[in-house]
Amino acid sequence: MLEVGREEARLVERAKIVLACLEGQRNDAVGREFGVRANTVGLWRKRFAATGLAGLRDRARPGKTPKYGSDLRLRVLRQLELPPPKGLASWDGASLGAALGASGDAVWRLLRREGGQLRRRRSWCVSTTHNLRLI
């Protein structure tokens, strides 16, 4: 069941379009009422008739194909084990990307997603003298 205020606005609008159609209104009249074209009304009417409320949701879209494969993460980790290029004290995004044949931006996006940082090293020191008393 759709509840106004709890669903996406476009989903609610699509449901209202279908309800108007179920009241017997023509596609062109419903389209004028909701500010959409008559063929858009027909689309939502057909999808609702075929699959019910699920037909009013957006269909999955393929999106842009990834330029770099899922192995980029492993390649970055392996490359970080190697010494940086001559003249650099540590790896940076651009040099890492160049070494992997990827863009520096892709490397930085991957590092942000994984929570990795190139310059900061986290370490800690455990004190063995914390139980000593001063005399």
DSSP file (Angstrom, degrees, kcal/mol; ACC not computed):
  #  RESIDUE AA STRUCTURE BP1 BP2  ACC     N-H-->O    O-->H-N    N-H-->O    O-->H-N    TCO  KAPPA ALPHA  PHI   PSI    X-CA   Y-CA   Z-CA
    1    1 A M              0   0    0      0, 0.0     2,-0.4     0, 0.0     0, 0.0   0.000 360.0 360.0 360.0 136.4    0.0    0.0    0.0
    2    2 A L        -     0   0    0      9,-0.1     2,-0.5    10,-0.0    51,-0.0  -0.748 360.0-161.9 -90.9 135.5    1.3    3.5   -0.9
    3    3 A E    >>  -     0   0    0     -2,-0.4     3,-2.1     0, 0.0     4,-0.8  -0.977  23.6-119.3-118.4 128.3    1.1    6.1    1.8
    4    4 A V  T 34 S+     0   0    0     -2,-0.5     4,-0.1     1,-0.3     5,-0.1  -0.439 102.5  24.1 -63.7 134.0    1.3    9.8    0.8
    5    5 A G  T 34 S+     0   0    0      2,-0.3    -1,-0.3    -2,-0.1     4,-0.1   0.243 115.5  68.4  93.7 -12.6    4.3   11.3    2.5
    6    6 A R  T <4 S+     0   0    0     -3,-2.1     2,-0.3     2,-0.1    -2,-0.2   0.517  93.7  55.9-113.9  -9.6    6.1    8.0    2.9
    7    7 A E  S  < S-     0   0    0     -4,-0.8    -2,-0.3     1,-0.1    -5,-0.0  -0.747  98.5 -77.1-118.7 166.8    6.9    7.2   -0.7
    8    8 A E     >  -     0   0    0     -2,-0.3     4,-2.1     1,-0.1     3,-0.2  -0.313  41.9-121.6 -59.6 145.9    8.8    9.0   -3.5
    9    9 A A  H  > S+     0   0    0      1,-0.2     4,-2.5     2,-0.2     5,-0.2   0.877 112.1  52.8 -59.5 -39.6    6.8   11.8   -5.0
   10   10 A R  H  > S+     0   0    0      1,-0.2     4,-2.1     2,-0.2    -1,-0.2   0.860 108.3  50.6 -68.3 -32.7    7.0   10.3   -8.5
   11   11 A L  H  > S+     0   0    0     -3,-0.2     4,-2.0     2,-0.2    -1,-0.2   0.901 111.2  48.2 -68.8 -40.3    5.6    7.0   -7.2
   12   12 A V  H  X S+     0   0    0     -4,-2.1     4,-2.4     2,-0.2    -2,-0.2   0.910 111.1  51.1 -65.0 -42.3    2.7    8.7   -5.5
   13   13 A E  H  X S+     0   0    0     -4,-2.5     4,-2.3     1,-0.2    -2,-0.2   0.913 109.1  50.7 -62.3 -41.4    2.0   10.7   -8.7
   14   14 A R  H  X S+     0   0    0     -4,-2.1     4,-2.3     1,-0.2    -1,-0.2   0.897 109.9  50.2 -62.3 -40.3    2.0    7.5  -10.8
   15   15 A A  H  X S+     0   0    0     -4,-2.0     4,-2.5     1,-0.2    -1,-0.2   0.898 109.8  50.3 -65.1 -39.7   -0.4    5.9   -8.3
   16   16 A K  H  X S+     0   0    0     -4,-2.4     4,-2.4     2,-0.2    -2,-0.2   0.877 108.7  53.0 -65.6 -36.7   -2.7    8.9   -8.6
   17   17 A I  H  X S+     0   0    0     -4,-2.3     4,-2.0     2,-0.2    -2,-0.2   0.937 110.9  46.3 -61.1 -46.8   -2.6    8.7  -12.4
   18   18 A V  H  X S+     0   0    0     -4,-2.3     4,-2.4     1,-0.2    -2,-0.2   0.904 111.1  52.4 -64.5 -40.9   -3.6    5.0  -12.2
   19   19 A L  H  X S+     0   0    0     -4,-2.5     4,-1.2     1,-0.2    -1,-0.2   0.907 108.3  50.9 -61.2 -41.1   -6.4    5.8   -9.7
   20   20 A A  H  <>S+     0   0    0     -4,-2.4     5,-1.6     1,-0.2     3,-0.3   0.893 110.5  49.7 -63.2 -37.9   -7.7    8.5  -12.0
   21   21 A C  H ><5S+     0   0    0     -4,-2.0     3,-1.8     1,-0.2    -2,-0.2   0.887 106.4  55.5 -66.6 -38.3   -7.7    6.0  -14.9
   22   22 A L  H 3<5S+     0   0    0     -4,-2.4    -1,-0.2     1,-0.3    -2,-0.2   0.738  98.4  63.0 -67.7 -21.2   -9.6    3.5  -12.7
   23   23 A E  T 3<5S-     0   0    0     -4,-1.2    -1,-0.3    -3,-0.3    -2,-0.2   0.501 125.8-102.3 -79.3  -3.2  -12.3    6.1  -12.2
   24   24 A G  T < 5S+     0   0    0     -3,-1.8    -3,-0.2     1,-0.3    -2,-0.1   0.515  71.0 147.7  99.3   5.5  -12.9    6.0  -15.9
   25   25 A Q      < -     0   0    0     -5,-1.6    -1,-0.3     1,-0.1     2,-0.1  -0.418  48.9-111.9 -74.2 151.5  -11.1    9.1  -17.1
   26   26 A R     >  -     0   0    0      1,-0.1     4,-2.4    -2,-0.1     5,-0.2  -0.417  25.0-111.6 -78.8 157.8   -9.4    9.1  -20.5
   27   27 A N  H  > S+     0   0    0      1,-0.2     4,-2.6     2,-0.2     5,-0.2   0.882 116.5  51.4 -57.7 -41.7   -5.7    9.3  -20.9
   28   28 A D  H  > S+     0   0    0      2,-0.2     4,-2.0     1,-0.2    -1,-0.2   0.882 111.0  47.9 -67.5 -36.1   -5.7   12.8  -22.3
   29   29 A A  H  > S+     0   0    0      2,-0.2     4,-2.1     1,-0.2    -2,-0.2   0.910 113.6  46.8 -69.1 -42.3   -7.8   14.1  -19.5
   30   30 A V  H  X S+     0   0    0     -4,-2.4     4,-2.1     2,-0.2    -2,-0.2   0.903 110.6  54.1 -65.1 -40.6   -5.6   12.5  -16.8
   31   31 A G  H  X>S+     0   0    0     -4,-2.6     5,-2.3    -5,-0.2     4,-1.1   0.911 108.9  47.4 -60.3 -43.8   -2.5   13.8  -18.6
   32   32 A R  H  <5S+     0   0    0     -4,-2.0     3,-0.3     1,-0.2    -1,-0.2   0.911 110.8  53.1 -62.9 -41.7   -3.8   17.4  -18.5
   33   33 A E  H  <5S+     0   0    0     -4,-2.1    -2,-0.2     1,-0.2    -1,-0.2   0.877 119.9  32.2 -62.2 -38.4   -4.7   17.0  -14.8
   34   34 A F  H  <5S-     0   0    0     -4,-2.1    -1,-0.2     2,-0.2    -2,-0.2   0.422 109.7-114.8-102.8   0.6   -1.2   15.8  -13.9
   35   35 A G  T  <5S+     0   0    0     -4,-1.1     2,-0.3    -3,-0.3    -3,-0.2   0.847  76.2 116.0  71.9  33.8    0.8   17.8  -16.4
   36   36 A V  S   <S-     0   0    0     -5,-2.3    -1,-0.3    -6,-0.2    -2,-0.2  -0.844  70.3 -91.8-126.9 166.4    2.0   14.7  -18.3
   37   37 A R    >>  -     0   0    0     -2,-0.3     4,-1.6     1,-0.1     3,-0.6  -0.405  33.1-117.1 -76.8 156.0    1.5   13.5  -21.9
   38   38 A A  H 3> S+     0   0    0      1,-0.3     4,-2.2     2,-0.2     5,-0.1   0.848 115.4  56.4 -62.3 -35.4   -1.3   11.1  -22.7
   39   39 A N  H 3> S+     0   0    0      2,-0.2     4,-1.9     1,-0.2    -1,-0.3   0.808 103.5  55.1 -69.5 -25.8    1.2    8.4  -23.7
   40   40 A T  H <> S+     0   0    0     -3,-0.6     4,-2.1     2,-0.2     5,-0.2   0.905 107.4  49.5 -67.8 -41.7    2.8    8.6  -20.3
   41   41 A V  H  X S+     0   0    0     -4,-1.6     4,-2.3     1,-0.2    -2,-0.2   0.921 110.3  51.1 -60.5 -43.7   -0.5    8.0  -18.7
   42   42 A G  H  X S+     0   0    0     -4,-2.2     4,-2.5     1,-0.2    -1,-0.2   0.873 106.8  54.4 -62.0 -38.1   -0.9    5.0  -21.0
   43   43 A L  H  X S+     0   0    0     -4,-1.9     4,-2.6     2,-0.2    -1,-0.2   0.949 111.6  42.8 -60.5 -50.0    2.5    3.7  -20.0
   44   44 A W  H  X S+     0   0    0     -4,-2.1     4,-2.3     1,-0.2    -2,-0.2   0.858 112.7  54.0 -68.4 -33.5    1.6    3.7  -16.3
   45   45 A R  H  X S+     0   0    0     -4,-2.3     4,-2.1    -5,-0.2    -1,-0.2   0.937 111.9  44.0 -63.2 -46.5   -1.8    2.3  -17.0
   46   46 A K  H  X S+     0   0    0     -4,-2.5     4,-2.0     2,-0.2    -2,-0.2   0.911 113.8  49.4 -65.9 -43.6   -0.3   -0.7  -18.9
   47   47 A R  H  X S+     0   0    0     -4,-2.6     4,-2.5     1,-0.2     5,-0.3   0.892 111.9  48.8 -65.7 -37.3    2.5   -1.3  -16.4
   48   48 A F  H  X S+     0   0    0     -4,-2.3     4,-2.3     1,-0.2    -1,-0.2   0.911 111.1  50.2 -65.9 -41.5    0.0   -1.3  -13.5
   49   49 A A  H  < S+     0   0    0     -4,-2.1    -2,-0.2    -5,-0.2    -1,-0.2   0.851 115.5  43.9 -64.1 -34.1   -2.3   -3.7  -15.4
   50   50 A A  H  < S+     0   0    0     -4,-2.0    -2,-0.2    -5,-0.1    -1,-0.2   0.902 136.0   5.1 -79.5 -42.2    0.6   -6.0  -16.0
   51   51 A T  H >< S-     0   0    0     -4,-2.5     3,-0.8     1,-0.3    -3,-0.2   0.326  88.8-135.0-131.9   8.1    2.3   -6.1  -12.6
   52   52 A G  G >< S-     0   0    0     -4,-2.3     3,-1.4    -5,-0.3     4,-0.3  -0.383  73.7 -13.5  73.2-149.8    0.3   -4.1  -10.1
   53   53 A L  G >  S+     0   0    0      1,-0.3     3,-1.8     2,-0.2     4,-0.4   0.820 131.0  65.7 -59.7 -32.4    2.0   -1.6   -7.8
   54   54 A A  G X  S+     0   0    0     -3,-0.8     3,-1.1     1,-0.3    -1,-0.3   0.813  92.4  63.8 -60.6 -28.5    5.4   -3.0   -8.6
   55   55 A G  G <  S+     0   0    0     -3,-1.4    -1,-0.3     1,-0.2    -2,-0.2   0.667  93.1  62.4 -69.7 -16.4    4.9   -1.8  -12.1
   56   56 A L  G <  S+     0   0    0     -3,-1.8    -1,-0.2    -4,-0.3    -2,-0.2   0.618  87.2  90.0 -84.5 -12.7    4.8    1.8  -10.9
   57   57 A R  S <  S-     0   0    0     -3,-1.1     2,-0.1    -4,-0.4    -3,-0.0  -0.461  92.3 -92.0 -80.0 155.9    8.4    1.6   -9.5
   58   58 A D        -     0   0    0     -2,-0.1     2,-0.2     1,-0.1    -1,-0.1  -0.393  41.5-122.2 -64.3 141.5   11.4    2.6  -11.7
   59   59 A R        -     0   0    0      1,-0.1     2,-0.1    -4,-0.1    -1,-0.1  -0.528  35.7 -91.3 -80.5 154.6   12.9   -0.3  -13.5
   60   60 A A        -     0   0    0     -2,-0.2    -1,-0.1     2,-0.0     3,-0.0  -0.419  41.5-150.4 -64.8 138.9   16.6   -1.1  -13.0
   61   61 A R        -     0   0    0     -2,-0.1    -1,-0.0     1,-0.1    -3,-0.0  -0.882  15.0-131.1-112.6 146.0   18.8    0.7  -15.4
   62   62 A P        -     0   0    0      0, 0.0    -1,-0.1     0, 0.0    -2,-0.0   0.839  39.9-164.2 -68.0 -32.0   22.1   -0.8  -16.5
   63   63 A G        -     0   0    0      2,-0.1     2,-0.2    -3,-0.0    -3,-0.0  -0.070  40.0 -35.1  73.0 179.7   24.1    2.4  -15.9
   64   64 A K        -     0   0    0      1,-0.1     3,-0.1     0, 0.0     0, 0.0  -0.533  67.3-113.7 -76.3 138.2   27.6    3.1  -17.2
   65   65 A T        -     0   0    0     -2,-0.2    -1,-0.1     1,-0.1    -2,-0.1  -0.497  39.9 -99.9 -71.7 140.8   29.9    0.2  -17.5
   66   66 A P        -     0   0    0      0, 0.0    -1,-0.1     0, 0.0     3,-0.1  -0.342  22.6-152.7 -63.6 138.0   32.8    0.4  -15.2
   67   67 A K  S    S+     0   0    0      1,-0.1     2,-0.4     2,-0.1    -2,-0.0   0.856  84.9  42.3 -77.9 -36.3   36.0    1.6  -16.8
   68   68 A Y  S    S-     0   0    0      1,-0.1    -1,-0.1     2,-0.0    34,-0.0  -0.918  91.3-120.4-113.5 137.9   38.2   -0.3  -14.3
   69   69 A G    >   -     0   0    0     -2,-0.4     3,-1.6     1,-0.1     4,-0.2  -0.030  31.6 -97.4 -70.0 175.5   37.4   -3.8  -13.2
   70   70 A S  T >  S+     0   0    0      1,-0.3     3,-0.7     2,-0.1     4,-0.4   0.622 117.1  74.2 -69.5 -11.7   36.8   -5.0   -9.7
   71   71 A D  T 3>  +     0   0    0      1,-0.2     4,-2.4     2,-0.2    -1,-0.3   0.522  68.7  91.1 -79.1  -3.8   40.4   -6.1   -9.5
   72   72 A L  H <> S+     0   0    0     -3,-1.6     4,-2.7     1,-0.2    -1,-0.2   0.888  81.8  56.6 -58.8 -38.7   41.6   -2.5   -9.2
   73   73 A R  H <> S+     0   0    0     -3,-0.7     4,-2.3     1,-0.2    -1,-0.2   0.937 109.7  43.7 -58.2 -48.2   41.4   -2.7   -5.4
   74   74 A L  H  > S+     0   0    0     -4,-0.4     4,-2.5     1,-0.2    -1,-0.2   0.883 112.5  53.0 -66.2 -37.6   43.8   -5.7   -5.4
   75   75 A R  H  X S+     0   0    0     -4,-2.4     4,-2.3     2,-0.2    -1,-0.2   0.902 109.4  49.0 -63.9 -39.8   46.1   -4.0   -7.9
   76   76 A V  H  X S+     0   0    0     -4,-2.7     4,-2.2     2,-0.2    -2,-0.2   0.932 111.4  49.4 -63.9 -45.5   46.2   -0.9   -5.7
   77   77 A L  H  X S+     0   0    0     -4,-2.3     4,-0.7     1,-0.2    -2,-0.2   0.907 112.6  47.2 -62.0 -41.7   47.0   -2.9   -2.6
   78   78 A R  H >X S+     0   0    0     -4,-2.5     3,-0.9     1,-0.2     4,-0.5   0.909 111.3  51.3 -64.8 -41.1   49.8   -4.8   -4.4
   79   79 A Q  H >< S+     0   0    0     -4,-2.3     3,-1.3     1,-0.2    -2,-0.2   0.859 102.5  59.8 -66.2 -34.4   51.3   -1.6   -5.8
   80   80 A L  H 3< S+     0   0    0     -4,-2.2    -1,-0.2     1,-0.3    -2,-0.2   0.708  96.7  62.1 -67.6 -18.5   51.4    0.0   -2.4
   81   81 A E  H << S+     0   0    0     -3,-0.9    -1,-0.3    -4,-0.7    -2,-0.2   0.708  94.7  77.2 -76.3 -20.0   53.6   -2.8   -1.2
   82   82 A L  S << S-     0   0    0     -3,-1.3    -3,-0.0    -4,-0.5     0, 0.0  -0.522  97.5 -94.0 -87.6 157.0   56.2   -1.7   -3.8
   83   83 A P        -     0   0    0      0, 0.0    -1,-0.1     0, 0.0     3,-0.1  -0.359  47.8-103.0 -67.1 151.7   58.5    1.3   -3.3
   84   84 A P        -     0   0    0      0, 0.0     3,-0.1     0, 0.0     7,-0.1  -0.198  51.0 -74.7 -69.2 166.8   57.2    4.5   -4.8
   85   85 A P    >   -     0   0    0      0, 0.0     3,-2.1     0, 0.0    10,-0.0  -0.179  65.7 -78.2 -59.7 156.6   58.7    5.9   -8.1
   86   86 A K  T 3  S+     0   0    0      1,-0.3     3,-0.1    -3,-0.1     0, 0.0  -0.312 120.3  28.2 -58.0 133.4   62.1    7.5   -8.0
   87   87 A G  T 3  S+     0   0    0      1,-0.3     2,-0.4    -3,-0.1    -1,-0.3   0.303 101.1  98.1  96.3  -7.7   62.0   11.0   -6.6
   88   88 A L    <   -     0   0    0     -3,-2.1    -1,-0.3     1,-0.1     3,-0.1  -0.928  58.2-156.2-114.9 138.2   58.9   10.4   -4.4
   89   89 A A  S    S+     0   0    0     -2,-0.4     2,-0.3     1,-0.2    -1,-0.1   0.799  82.4   0.3 -78.1 -29.3   59.0    9.6   -0.7
   90   90 A S  S    S-     0   0    0     -7,-0.1    -1,-0.2    -5,-0.0     2,-0.1  -0.959  88.8 -81.0-151.7 166.8   55.6    7.9   -0.9
   91   91 A W        -     0   0    0     -2,-0.3     2,-0.3    27,-0.2    -2,-0.0  -0.411  39.4-168.9 -69.3 144.6   52.9    7.1   -3.4
   92   92 A D     >  -     0   0    0     -2,-0.1     4,-2.4     1,-0.0     5,-0.3  -0.835  38.0 -99.9-123.4 171.3   50.3    9.7   -4.4
   93   93 A G  H  > S+     0   0    0     -2,-0.3     4,-2.4     1,-0.2     5,-0.2   0.882 119.0  48.9 -59.6 -41.7   47.1    9.2   -6.3
   94   94 A A  H  > S+     0   0    0      2,-0.2     4,-2.4     1,-0.2    -1,-0.2   0.928 114.3  43.4 -67.1 -45.7   48.5   10.4   -9.7
   95   95 A S  H  > S+     0   0    0      2,-0.2     4,-2.2     1,-0.2    -1,-0.2   0.868 114.7  50.7 -69.9 -34.5   51.7    8.2   -9.5
   96   96 A L  H  X S+     0   0    0     -4,-2.4     4,-1.4     2,-0.2    -2,-0.2   0.915 111.9  47.6 -65.8 -43.3   49.7    5.2   -8.3
   97   97 A G  H  X>S+     0   0    0     -4,-2.4     5,-2.9    -5,-0.3     4,-1.0   0.907 111.4  50.6 -63.3 -42.2   47.2    5.7  -11.1
   98   98 A A  H  <5S+     0   0    0     -4,-2.4     3,-0.5     1,-0.2    -2,-0.2   0.898 109.1  51.1 -63.6 -40.2   50.0    6.0  -13.7
   99   99 A A  H  <5S+     0   0    0     -4,-2.2    -1,-0.2     1,-0.2    -2,-0.2   0.799 116.8  40.9 -67.2 -27.6   51.7    2.8  -12.4
  100  100 A L  H  <5S-     0   0    0     -4,-1.4    -1,-0.2    -3,-0.2    -2,-0.2   0.500 111.3-115.0 -98.2  -5.7   48.4    0.9  -12.7
  101  101 A G  T  <5S+     0   0    0     -4,-1.0     2,-0.3    -3,-0.5    -3,-0.2   0.814  81.0 112.1  73.6  29.4   47.2    2.4  -16.0
  102  102 A A  S   <S-     0   0    0     -5,-2.9    -1,-0.3    -6,-0.2    -2,-0.2  -0.784  74.1 -91.6-125.5 169.0   44.2    4.0  -14.2
  103  103 A S     >  -     0   0    0     -2,-0.3     4,-1.7     1,-0.1     5,-0.1  -0.513  27.6-124.4 -80.9 153.4   43.3    7.6  -13.5
  104  104 A G  H  > S+     0   0    0      1,-0.2     4,-2.4     2,-0.2     5,-0.2   0.857 112.8  57.7 -62.0 -35.0   44.4    9.3  -10.3
  105  105 A D  H  > S+     0   0    0      1,-0.2     4,-2.7     2,-0.2    -1,-0.2   0.895 103.5  51.9 -63.2 -39.6   40.7   10.1   -9.6
  106  106 A A  H  > S+     0   0    0      2,-0.2     4,-2.1     1,-0.2    -1,-0.2   0.897 109.9  49.7 -63.9 -39.1   39.8    6.4   -9.8
  107  107 A V  H  X S+     0   0    0     -4,-1.7     4,-2.5     2,-0.2    -2,-0.2   0.928 111.8  47.6 -64.1 -45.3   42.5    5.6   -7.3
  108  108 A W  H  X S+     0   0    0     -4,-2.4     4,-2.7     2,-0.2     5,-0.2   0.896 110.3  52.0 -65.5 -39.3   41.3    8.4   -4.9
  109  109 A R  H  X S+     0   0    0     -4,-2.7     4,-2.4     2,-0.2    -1,-0.2   0.924 111.4  47.9 -60.4 -43.1   37.6    7.2   -5.2
  110  110 A L  H  X S+     0   0    0     -4,-2.1     4,-2.2     2,-0.2     6,-0.2   0.924 112.1  48.6 -63.0 -45.4   38.7    3.7   -4.4
  111  111 A L  H  X>S+     0   0    0     -4,-2.5     5,-2.3     2,-0.2     4,-1.0   0.902 111.8  49.1 -63.8 -41.2   40.7    4.8   -1.4
  112  112 A R  H ><5S+     0   0    0     -4,-2.7     3,-0.5     1,-0.2    -1,-0.2   0.931 111.5  49.4 -62.8 -44.2   37.9    7.0   -0.1
  113  113 A R  H 3<5S+     0   0    0     -4,-2.4    -2,-0.2     1,-0.2    -1,-0.2   0.879 116.9  41.6 -62.3 -37.8   35.4    4.2   -0.4
  114  114 A E  H 3<5S-     0   0    0     -4,-2.2    -1,-0.2    -5,-0.2    -2,-0.2   0.549 111.5-118.4 -87.2  -8.6   37.8    1.8    1.4
  115  115 A G  T <<5 +     0   0    0     -4,-1.0    -3,-0.2    -3,-0.5     2,-0.2   0.688  63.6 148.3  78.5  18.0   38.8    4.3    4.0
  116  116 A G      < -     0   0    0     -5,-2.3     2,-0.4    -6,-0.2    -1,-0.3  -0.548  29.9-165.4 -88.0 152.8   42.5    4.2    2.9
  117  117 A Q        -     0   0    0      3,-0.2    -9,-0.0    -2,-0.2    -5,-0.0  -0.998  14.1-152.5-137.2 139.8   44.9    7.1    3.1
  118  118 A L  S    S+     0   0    0     -2,-0.4   -27,-0.2     1,-0.1    -1,-0.1   0.851  92.0  33.0 -83.1 -34.4   48.2    7.3    1.3
  119  119 A R  S    S+     0   0    0    -29,-0.1     2,-0.5     2,-0.0    -1,-0.1   0.777 101.7  78.5 -95.4 -28.5   50.2    9.6    3.6
  120  120 A R        -     0   0    0      2,-0.0     2,-0.5     0, 0.0    -3,-0.2  -0.704  56.7-168.7 -91.0 128.8   48.8    8.8    7.1
  121  121 A R        -     0   0    0     -2,-0.5     2,-0.5     2,-0.0    -3,-0.0  -0.954  11.4-147.1-111.8 132.0   50.0    5.7    8.8
  122  122 A R        +     0   0    0     -2,-0.5     2,-0.3     2,-0.0    -2,-0.0  -0.855  33.2 144.4-101.1 130.8   48.2    4.5   11.9
  123  123 A S        -     0   0    0     -2,-0.5     2,-0.3     2,-0.0    -2,-0.0  -0.946  27.3-151.4-152.1 170.9   50.2    2.8   14.6
  124  124 A W        -     0   0    0     -2,-0.3     2,-0.4     2,-0.0    -2,-0.0  -0.960   9.8-135.8-145.8 163.7   50.2    2.6   18.4
  125  125 A C        -     0   0    0     -2,-0.3     2,-0.6     2,-0.0    -2,-0.0  -0.985  12.0-147.8-125.4 130.2   52.7    2.0   21.1
  126  126 A V        -     0   0    0     -2,-0.4     2,-0.3     2,-0.0    -2,-0.0  -0.868  18.7-136.4 -99.7 123.5   52.1   -0.2   24.1
  127  127 A S        -     0   0    0     -2,-0.6     3,-0.3     1,-0.1    -2,-0.0  -0.611  18.4-173.2 -81.2 134.2   53.8    0.9   27.2
  128  128 A T  S    S+     0   0    0     -2,-0.3     3,-0.3     1,-0.1    -1,-0.1   0.398  81.7  61.4-100.9  -0.2   55.5   -1.7   29.3
  129  129 A T    >   +     0   0    0      1,-0.2     3,-1.3     2,-0.1    -1,-0.1   0.184  64.7 108.3-110.7  17.4   56.3    0.7   32.1
  130  130 A H  T 3  S+     0   0    0      1,-0.3    -1,-0.2    -3,-0.3    -2,-0.1   0.674  78.9  52.8 -72.0 -15.2   52.7    1.6   33.1
  131  131 A N  T 3  S+     0   0    0     -3,-0.3    -1,-0.3     2,-0.1     2,-0.2   0.379  82.9 114.6 -99.4   4.1   52.9   -0.4   36.4
  132  132 A L    <   -     0   0    0     -3,-1.3     2,-0.4     1,-0.0    -3,-0.0  -0.506  54.6-147.2 -76.6 142.0   56.2    1.2   37.6
  133  133 A R        -     0   0    0     -2,-0.2     2,-0.4     2,-0.0    -2,-0.1  -0.874  11.7-127.7-108.3 142.6   56.1    3.4   40.8
  134  134 A L              0   0    0     -2,-0.4     0, 0.0     1,-0.1     0, 0.0  -0.712 360.0 360.0 -85.1 137.8   58.2    6.3   41.4
  135  135 A I              0   0    0     -2,-0.4    -1,-0.1     0, 0.0    -2,-0.0   0.422 360.0 360.0-101.3 360.0   60.1    6.2   44.7
